[in-house]
């Protein structure tokens, strides 16, 4: 058997095939939706997945204001952040974040599911979230996918 014929192919920025996808978030549970979006952003479903390269897709989420949280999570869940000053720990709820904009909550949740390094910051720039059904990425000809069919 010729072992030289089995070469591991590693994707790079030039060879990565990035696509544009649209996801409708209406009626979807926030955490389950965010984990699948993080998988799409990272590109883990692709055969050419490379851990240190941005080979994921550009994801457009529409109807983000219609996302669902079960139970009392809108008011009882607490997100913490720290300003850097003594006594500077601040807390907020999903309801407050949604009041500031539908994209704030989705960005926060998806960011927590991406790597905590420069790659994660670059991947988050490929996420576009809109509260309504309209988006401005028609020129990229995104394909609409059903998030429930993804594994």
N, C-alpha and C positions, 0 to 999 in steps of 0.2 A: 504494500500500500504506500502510495506516495504522500507523505505527510506535508510536503511543501504545497500541495494543492489546497490544503485547509488553512486559509489565512483568516484571522479575525479582522473583520472590517469595522473600523471605528468611525463613526460619523463625525464631521466637523461642521463649522459654521457654513462653509461653502456647499457641502453635500447634503445638508439637512433639508428635507422637503416639508416646508411649513404650509399649512392650509388655514383657511378661515372657516370657522363654524359658528352657527347661531344656536343658542339654547334658550328655550322658553321656560322661565322659572315660575310661572303661575301655577300654584297648587303644589309645588315641590317643597319637601322638607329641607331646611337650610343646610344642615350638616351633611346629609347624604348628597345633596346637589354640589356642595363645595368640595367634597372629596373626589367626586367624578370630574369636576372642573380642574382641580389640581392635577389629576392624572392626565387630563388632556393638555394642560399647559406644560407639564413635564415631558410628555411624549412617551409615557411608559407603555402604551398599548402598541407602539410601533415596533416592528422587527429590528429596526436600525437604532433602537434606543441606546444612547450613550450617556452615562451618569453625569459627566462633566461638561456636556454641551447642551445648549438651548435648541433642542430638536422637536419641541412640542408645537402645538397649533396656536393660532391666535383665536381667542374665544370671545364672542360677543354674547352677553346675557341680556335678554330683554324681559320686561315685566318683573323686574327684581323687587318691586314694591308689593308683589302678590305672593311672596315667599311665606312659608308656613313654619311656625314653631309650635311644638306640642306642649301641652300643660300650661304652666304659668311662667314659661321661660322668657316671655317678652319682658316681664318685670322682675323676676327672681334671679335670673342669670346675671352675673356681675363680671365685667371686663375691667381689669386693673391696668394702670399705667403709672409710670413714675417720672416726675418732671426732672429729677436730678438734684433737687433741693431738699433740705431736711423738712419732713412733714409734707412732702410733695406727692404722696400717693393719691391718685385720683381714681375714682371708679365710675363706670357708666353701665347702662343696660342696653340690650338690643333695641328697646323701644326708643330710647334717646338717640341712638345712632341712626335708626330709621327715620326719625324726625329731621335729622340734619341732612339726609339724602339717602336714597335707596342704595347708592353705590358704596357708601361708607361701611355698612354692615357686611356686605358681600366681600369687599376688599379685605376687611379685617379677618374674616373667617378663612378665606382662601389663603391669605398670607401666612396664617398659622400652620397650614398644611404643606407649605413649600419649604425648601431648604433655607436655613438661616445663614446665608452667605451672599456673596455678590451674584451668584447664579440665581438664587431665589428672588433677589430684587429685580434682576433682568427678566425673569419669567413673569413676575407680577405686572410688568409693563405690557405684556401681551394680553391682558384681561381688560375688557371694555364692558362696563355695566351701565344699563339704562333702566330707569324706572318705568317707562312706558313701553309701548309696542314698537315705537319707531327708533331706528338707529341710522347713523350716517356712514355706514360701511358697505353700501350697496355696490360701490365701484370695485370692491375686492371680490365680488361675486361669492359670498359665503354660502355654504351649504347648511341647511337646517337639519339638525340631528335630534333624535328623541333620546333624551338622557336616560330614560328608563330601560332602554335596550342595551346600554353599556354595562359591562360586567365590572 
